[in-house]
Amino acid sequence: MVEPPEPRLGTHSFSCRHQETIVHFQVLRLADSFLLWAADAPCFKQLAAGLGASDKLAAKLAQRTGKQVFVSCNVNLDDAALRQAVEARIVEELKEHPDKF
């Protein structure tokens, strides 16, 4: 009997709170890449690709996963503590659910 192929597309959601800011995340898993959307409001403003990209978050995720990564981060990451909380939450989710990325 032939096993059905594993789905090549998938979605995964999670969130984190840093002080008064709630950041929502949505992952769209593709065949050999994924899109990570992070926002503190329901808007899609920016998109960066990570495989030698200048966007630090996308590049870090690409290096960590070995996949092409697209990031839309609509959170003010000029606040170093918020940036650290967001990155830590993403790493935690990657460790707990690597199949979702």
MARFI-861002 format. One line per field, with one value per residue: x negated, y, z of N, C-alpha, C, CB in turn; residue number from 1; chain; residue in three letters. Coordinates in Angstrom, 3 decimals, decimal comma, m for minus. Atoms other than C-alpha are relative to their C-alpha. Last residue first. Glycine has a CB too. Layout:
! residues N
n_px	c(X  ...);
n_py	c(Y  ...);
n_pz	c(Z  ...);
ca_px	c(X  ...);
ca_py	c(Y  ...);
ca_pz	c(Z  ...);
c_px	c(X  ...);
c_py	c(Y  ...);
c_pz	c(Z  ...);
cb_px	c(X  ...);
cb_py	c(Y  ...);
cb_pz	c(Z  ...);
drenza	c(NUM  ...);
votor	c(A  ...);
mivo	c(ALA  ...);
***
This chain:
! residues 101
n_px	c(0,786  m0,911  m0,767  0,820  m0,778  m1,157  0,441  0,779  m0,986  m0,726  0,927  0,109  m1,258  m0,013  0,930  m0,546  m1,159  0,503  0,653  m1,081  m0,632  0,857  0,074  1,031  1,092  1,113  0,174  m0,658  0,010  m0,734  m0,480  m0,599  m0,939  m0,212  m1,053  0,483  m0,851  m0,405  1,196  0,474  m0,894  0,214  1,298  m0,152  m0,855  0,692  m0,850  0,483  m0,773  0,881  1,064  1,242  0,392  1,439  0,366  1,343  0,644  1,093  0,413  m0,284  m1,266  m0,749  m0,594  m0,060  m0,622  m0,335  m0,269  m1,173  0,107  1,363  0,803  m0,006  1,047  m0,499  0,984  m0,626  0,830  m0,605  0,455  m0,248  m0,106  m1,378  m0,592  1,142  m0,275  0,747  0,114  0,384  m0,115  0,202  0,018  m0,604  m0,369  1,139  m0,394  m0,171  1,113  m0,246  m0,328  0,759  m0,836);
n_py	c(m1,014  m1,073  0,443  m0,194  0,420  0,803  1,177  0,844  0,679  0,966  1,114  0,718  0,746  1,139  1,016  0,547  0,821  1,209  0,811  0,599  1,016  1,187  0,300  m0,917  0,727  m0,936  m0,313  m1,283  m0,342  m1,254  m0,542  m1,300  m0,566  m1,388  m0,246  0,471  1,045  1,001  0,719  0,783  1,148  0,903  0,663  0,974  1,083  0,852  0,059  m0,980  m1,242  m1,091  0,875  0,331  1,389  0,164  1,386  0,227  m1,157  0,664  m0,643  0,782  m0,475  m0,391  m1,332  m0,409  m1,302  m0,313  m1,405  m0,400  m1,355  m0,179  1,202  0,381  0,950  0,702  0,641  0,965  0,597  1,180  0,222  1,379  0,324  m0,247  m1,140  m0,707  m1,301  m0,283  m1,402  m0,086  m1,299  0,153  m1,247  0,053  m1,307  m0,897  m1,306  m0,963  m0,913  m1,323  m1,005  m1,242  m1,177);
n_pz	c(0,698  0,408  1,176  1,206  1,169  m0,391  m0,742  0,913  0,853  m0,829  m0,220  1,271  0,186  m0,930  0,506  1,244  m0,350  m0,651  1,044  0,783  m0,847  m0,087  m1,427  m0,470  m0,634  m0,147  m1,411  m0,178  m1,420  m0,061  m1,265  0,283  m0,963  0,386  0,985  1,289  0,568  m0,995  m0,438  1,145  0,143  m1,137  0,192  1,085  m0,477  m0,967  m1,184  m0,960  m0,028  0,374  0,516  m0,681  0,265  0,225  0,265  0,515  0,608  0,704  1,239  1,210  0,559  m1,183  m0,060  m1,397  m0,174  m1,384  m0,217  m0,769  m0,517  m0,490  0,223  1,403  0,376  1,179  0,864  0,902  1,037  0,615  1,363  0,406  1,417  0,457  m0,685  m0,599  m0,623  m1,223  m0,404  m1,399  m0,674  m1,441  m0,753  m1,324  m0,541  0,221  0,543  m1,081  m0,271  0,576  m1,021  0,125  0,000);
ca_px	c(m8,700  m5,891  m7,948  m10,418  m7,670  m9,207  m12,674  m11,379  m8,765  m11,453  m13,583  m10,612  m9,896  m13,542  m13,589  m10,457  m11,707  m15,123  m13,507  m11,235  m14,220  m16,172  m13,347  m14,125  m12,145  m8,943  m6,714  m5,420  m7,820  m7,185  m9,847  m10,625  m12,976  m14,834  m15,676  m18,763  m16,829  m19,264  m20,982  m17,666  m16,310  m19,314  m19,111  m15,396  m15,977  m18,960  m17,321  m20,218  m19,486  m22,151  m19,501  m16,727  m13,988  m12,365  m8,716  m7,211  m3,743  m1,291  1,160  3,230  1,458  m1,426  m2,873  m4,976  m4,629  m7,028  m7,075  m8,640  m10,980  m11,688  m8,142  m6,161  m5,311  m3,240  m4,062  m1,867  m3,076  m1,226  m3,050  m1,310  m2,837  m2,151  m5,286  m6,411  m3,689  m4,121  m2,136  m1,650  m0,196  m1,043  m0,159  m0,912  m1,893  m3,790  m1,338  m3,062  m2,528  0,082  m1,469  m1,304  0,000);
ca_py	c(25,399  23,418  20,208  21,928  22,252  22,538  23,702  26,065  27,397  28,203  29,858  32,015  32,977  33,903  36,077  37,942  38,413  39,636  42,102  43,340  43,880  45,653  48,106  49,019  45,877  47,813  44,930  44,350  41,557  39,928  37,290  35,013  32,141  29,870  26,763  25,532  25,898  27,852  29,719  30,669  31,737  33,964  35,479  36,225  37,875  39,898  41,310  41,867  38,691  36,067  33,434  35,157  36,966  40,126  41,198  44,360  45,769  42,964  44,305  42,875  44,554  43,452  41,560  38,572  36,745  33,890  32,539  29,137  27,338  23,939  22,660  25,532  26,162  29,301  30,391  32,890  34,865  37,251  39,709  40,991  44,197  45,428  43,912  41,351  38,861  35,992  34,348  31,158  30,100  27,278  26,796  23,987  23,278  20,279  17,749  14,384  12,092  9,339  5,971  3,429  0,000);
ca_pz	c(10,172  11,802  11,971  14,325  16,977  20,465  19,382  16,690  19,136  21,708  19,018  17,966  21,579  22,181  19,034  20,133  23,707  22,497  20,093  22,892  25,191  22,443  21,696  18,068  17,241  16,540  15,466  11,955  11,146  7,786  7,429  4,488  5,172  2,784  4,712  6,555  9,810  12,004  9,162  7,591  10,972  11,637  8,131  8,486  11,856  10,637  7,506  5,107  3,244  2,614  2,610  4,500  2,646  4,004  3,834  5,279  5,892  6,711  9,288  12,137  15,067  17,331  14,422  13,426  10,108  9,425  5,882  5,351  3,018  1,515  0,821  2,397  6,030  6,630  10,161  12,012  15,021  17,320  19,562  22,668  24,015  27,545  29,116  26,575  25,690  23,274  20,496  18,480  15,148  12,728  9,085  6,692  3,131  1,791  3,211  3,736  0,784  1,067  1,866  m0,944  0,000);
c_px	c(m0,609  m0,695  0,942  0,740  m0,799  0,743  1,164  m0,448  m0,692  0,982  0,671  m0,910  m0,031  1,256  m0,009  m0,902  0,601  1,148  m0,484  m0,571  1,139  0,634  m0,750  m0,197  m1,182  m1,117  m1,193  0,066  0,533  0,142  0,736  0,587  0,461  1,120  m0,017  1,032  m0,535  0,752  0,379  m1,217  m0,415  0,853  m0,288  m1,295  0,165  0,851  m0,583  0,836  m0,569  0,728  m0,991  m0,749  m1,342  m0,279  m1,487  m0,196  m1,316  m0,718  m1,207  m0,341  0,229  1,341  0,660  0,540  0,060  0,544  0,384  0,076  1,191  m0,248  m1,400  m0,914  0,206  m1,150  0,743  m1,105  0,838  m0,897  0,578  m0,413  0,242  0,237  1,435  0,533  m1,308  0,407  m0,903  m0,142  m0,479  0,033  m0,126  m0,069  0,611  0,276  m1,208  0,386  0,332  m1,161  0,285  0,485  m0,885);
c_py	c(m0,572  1,085  1,081  m0,389  0,172  m0,589  m0,929  m1,290  m0,917  m0,811  m1,087  m1,210  m0,800  m0,841  m1,232  m1,112  m0,664  m0,935  m1,315  m0,891  m0,701  m1,112  m1,324  m0,154  0,901  m0,687  0,944  0,338  1,408  0,322  1,297  0,492  1,370  0,530  1,456  0,167  m0,602  m1,170  m1,132  m0,830  m0,890  m1,260  m0,983  m0,779  m1,080  m1,173  m1,014  m0,012  0,946  1,333  1,010  m1,134  m0,259  m1,472  m0,039  m1,472  m0,302  1,081  m0,728  0,728  m0,764  0,625  0,240  1,420  0,270  1,417  0,156  1,513  0,264  1,398  0,129  m1,215  m0,398  m0,878  m0,657  m0,536  m0,964  m0,473  m1,322  m0,115  m1,486  m0,411  0,172  1,303  0,524  1,374  0,125  1,473  m0,113  1,387  m0,309  1,363  m0,188  1,402  0,925  1,345  0,937  0,926  1,329  0,985  1,246);
c_pz	c(m1,263  m0,806  m0,515  m1,281  m1,292  m1,203  0,317  0,687  m1,002  m0,845  0,838  0,157  m1,292  m0,186  0,896  m0,531  m1,235  0,365  0,592  m1,092  m0,742  0,827  0,152  1,507  0,356  0,779  0,079  1,489  0,171  1,477  m0,251  1,311  m0,466  0,884  m0,426  m1,106  m1,287  m0,614  0,956  0,394  m1,158  m0,138  1,120  m0,208  m1,059  0,466  0,978  1,272  1,044  m0,013  m0,533  m0,653  0,653  m0,238  m0,308  m0,292  m0,686  m0,792  m0,574  m1,293  m1,309  m0,402  1,343  0,052  1,492  0,046  1,457  0,097  0,907  0,541  0,604  m0,161  m1,446  m0,476  m1,151  m0,903  m0,823  m1,132  m0,484  m1,461  m0,205  m1,453  m0,475  0,548  0,571  0,512  1,221  0,351  1,437  0,620  1,485  0,651  1,383  0,531  m0,103  m0,610  1,161  0,343  m0,687  1,058  0,000);
cb_px	c(m1,097  0,649  0,799  m1,284  1,306  0,953  m0,695  m1,225  0,874  0,748  m1,293  m0,533  1,206  m0,092  m1,415  0,159  1,061  m0,809  m1,190  0,898  0,529  m1,345  1,438  0,367  m0,465  0,455  m0,216  1,417  m1,424  1,408  m1,161  1,097  m0,638  0,349  1,383  m0,404  1,358  0,861  m0,995  m0,344  1,433  0,326  m1,124  0,412  1,365  m0,422  1,465  0,006  1,487  m0,611  0,508  0,275  m0,065  m0,837  0,839  m1,060  m0,224  0,518  m0,323  1,447  m0,017  m0,822  1,013  m1,402  1,426  m1,238  1,119  m0,029  m0,068  m0,983  m0,107  m0,461  0,008  0,499  m0,861  1,180  m1,220  1,439  m1,558  1,510  m1,259  0,336  m0,824  m1,167  1,106  m1,540  1,391  m1,323  1,456  m1,352  1,272  m0,691  0,993  m0,337  1,092  m1,301  m0,342  1,342  m1,160  0,143  0,953);
cb_py	c(0,555  0,615  m1,250  m0,810  0,799  0,843  0,419  0,767  1,030  0,722  0,493  0,931  0,961  0,490  0,577  1,113  0,851  0,362  0,770  1,091  0,638  0,372  m0,072  1,455  m1,110  1,312  m1,306  m0,019  m0,126  m0,088  0,220  m0,082  0,094  0,139  m0,376  m1,444  0,547  0,646  0,967  0,926  0,467  0,717  1,035  0,705  0,543  0,818  m0,371  1,388  m0,286  m0,267  m1,076  m0,344  m0,294  0,541  m0,604  0,498  1,029  m1,173  1,491  m0,385  1,573  0,984  0,185  m0,097  0,059  m0,157  0,535  m0,622  1,043  m0,295  m0,289  1,188  m1,253  1,004  m1,044  0,651  m0,721  0,306  0,001  m0,412  0,434  1,466  1,292  0,248  m0,111  m0,069  0,596  m0,785  0,516  m0,736  0,837  m1,049  0,739  0,069  0,647  0,125  0,818  0,591  0,153  0,605  m0,005);
cb_pz	c(0,908  1,213  0,337  0,110  m0,083  0,823  1,286  m0,525  m0,743  1,138  0,695  m1,110  m0,008  1,457  m0,110  m1,061  0,706  1,255  m0,640  m0,616  1,298  0,596  0,654  m0,351  m0,905  0,717  0,881  m0,623  0,601  m0,731  0,984  m1,143  1,396  m1,538  0,568  0,102  m0,252  1,061  0,680  m1,191  m0,196  1,325  m0,083  m1,308  0,409  1,193  m0,379  m0,617  0,290  m1,354  m1,136  1,417  m1,530  1,208  m1,177  0,992  1,027  m0,938  0,234  m0,022  m0,237  0,855  m1,120  0,687  m0,655  0,938  m0,955  1,402  m1,154  m1,098  m1,494  m0,917  0,925  m1,139  0,785  m0,842  0,614  m0,521  m0,088  0,211  m0,742  0,161  m0,249  m1,043  1,121  m0,247  0,299  0,282  m0,039  0,324  m0,280  0,877  m0,945  m1,487  0,879  0,860  m1,258  0,514  1,037  m1,429  1,214);
drenza	c(101  100  99  98  97  96  95  94  93  92  91  90  89  88  87  86  85  84  83  82  81  80  79  78  77  76  75  74  73  72  71  70  69  68  67  66  65  64  63  62  61  60  59  58  57  56  55  54  53  52  51  50  49  48  47  46  45  44  43  42  41  40  39  38  37  36  35  34  33  32  31  30  29  28  27  26  25  24  23  22  21  20  19  18  17  16  15  14  13  12  11  10  9  8  7  6  5  4  3  2  1);
votor	c(A  A  A  A  A  A  A  A  A  A  A  A  A  A  A  A  A  A  A  A  A  A  A  A  A  A  A  A  A  A  A  A  A  A  A  A  A  A  A  A  A  A  A  A  A  A  A  A  A  A  A  A  A  A  A  A  A  A  A  A  A  A  A  A  A  A  A  A  A  A  A  A  A  A  A  A  A  A  A  A  A  A  A  A  A  A  A  A  A  A  A  A  A  A  A  A  A  A  A  A  A);
mivo	c(PHE  LYS  ASP  PRO  HIS  GLU  LYS  LEU  GLU  GLU  VAL  ILE  ARG  ALA  GLU  VAL  ALA  GLN  ARG  LEU  ALA  ALA  ASP  ASP  LEU  ASN  VAL  ASN  CYS  SER  VAL  PHE  VAL  GLN  LYS  GLY  THR  ARG  GLN  ALA  LEU  LYS  ALA  ALA  LEU  LYS  ASP  SER  ALA  GLY  LEU  GLY  ALA  ALA  LEU  GLN  LYS  PHE  CYS  PRO  ALA  ASP  ALA  ALA  TRP  LEU  LEU  PHE  SER  ASP  ALA  LEU  ARG  LEU  VAL  GLN  PHE  HIS  VAL  ILE  THR  GLU  GLN  HIS  ARG  CYS  SER  PHE  SER  HIS  THR  GLY  LEU  ARG  PRO  GLU  PRO  PRO  GLU  VAL  MET);
***
